[in-house]
Amino acid sequence: MSKKVAVLLGGNSSERDISLLSGEAIFEALKKLKVEAYKIDICDFPILRLPQEGFVKAFIALHGYGGEDGSTQGILEYLKIPYTGSGVLASAISMDKLRSKYIWKGYGLPIAPFVSLNLDQMSKYCNYELTKILDKLGLPVFIKPNREGSSIGISRVNKASQLKEALIKAFRYDKEVLIEAFLSGEEYTIGILGTRILPSICIRYTEEFYNYKAKYTSHGTQYLLPSGLSAEKEKELQLLSLAAWNVLGCRGCGRLDVMTDSNGKFYLLEMNTSPGMTKQSLIPKAAQQVGINFLELVKEILNLEN
């Protein structure tokens, strides 16, 4: 019997369009590798039918709700179908910025100061209480939906008068929101492939922050690879990334986002357990730097299944 691989893509999260691009690139690579692969948009095809259709593996190219948060992983576990990426618990926690930060903080790993706010608190808080949060964190701050990707729903607040509007925007995407202190240093991302740490990438942008436009449509975003870190700082970032990865229980392939303060100290931002996988995405860029082309990368990820 042939080993049919389902490339799970699409879905109905706010990152659907990015997932379709990732899934298409993965599908084309698997075809070139002579793998019997099929694109499965989970909006159109019930995952529970995978076994009866003869699928024996799943390559997860889903981003955001329903695909990156442990939901799909749980269904695949129930169906006893091996899949790429992290398991149910690690996926769920990594998607949850707030819980990730609590775990990292508990292990003594560096995170930026933040305050969490839910919808119930938001409805009760007066301007004075919101101002006290800004007094604690300083300005500017970032307002982030707790469980969202691709910088969707994120705002940079430079003055107190912008806070409420930014919170309303973030609450459109989640019932929990983070208000996070601003870090004035560089932004880095670092990929992990199995037990291998890929080279870090320094991200520079002309937008106000690394928002959706900077990630996907701006021509002013630069990805520095090599990142410009000294060998000592690169090693420090690698060890920090591996620790962050391990304490969340991640496996397979993923990507960690990190920022530095004005003194160059690293702070963990968030873990991505199902990162973008177009040929222009960051994991493929870092893999290429160490001699792993896109086909080899897709093949290795497929062989790292749970």
Buried (B, 14 or more C-beta within 10 A) or exposed (E): EEEBBBBBBBBEBBBBEBBBBBBBBBBBBBEEBEBBBBBBBBEEBEBEEBEEEEBBBBBBBBBBBBBBBBBBBBBBBEBEBBBBBBBBBBBBBBBBBBBBBBBBEEEEBBBBBBBBBBEEEBEEBEEEEBEEBBEEBEBBBBBBBBBBBBBBBBBBBEEBEBBBEBBEBBBEBBEBBBBBBBBEBBBBBBBBBEEEBBBBBBBBBEBEBBBBBBBBEBEEBEBBBEBEBEEEBBEBBBEBBBBBBEBBBBBBBBBBBBBBBEEEEBBBBBBBBBBBBBBEBBBBBBBBBEEBEBEBBBBBBBEBBB
